[in-house]
């Protein structure tokens, strides 16, 4: 099978019309990706397909993720240096189904702590402006600012 490249035409199709061998190959790949199978032999046995079927389809089937529904954004938060301030911000992010990638907090200076948060934001949930407004309303928050967006988000 040829390697995946941009010259191949791709289609989005529903699983229920796929041949069983392709569905089982996708399942075997998921077992490997999640670590539920230690190797290809184990994955094909668990998916009930032959190795030849797996190798025939493995480079042509990929899970579909709706990339346009998530953005990876960076926020800067400045807050007073009081216990629980950062936890309150994280609670707002969790309530809005944000997936935090990185969290960096600087040493407090003059009673002000700064944090930079990189996270996935679901566009189907609250808007980014609404999220920032919720953070701004928390006690002790000095500022909540959108810094930018990372390319290659989910």
Buried (B, 14 or more C-beta within 10 A) or exposed (E): EEEEEEEEEEEEEEEEEBEEBBBBBBBBBBBBEEEEBEEBEBBBBBBEBEEEBBEBBBEEBEEEEEEEBBBBBBBBBBBEBEEEBBEBBBEBBEEBEBEEBEBEEEEEEEEEBBBBBBBBBBEEBBEBEEBBEBBEEBEBBEEBEEEEEEEEBE
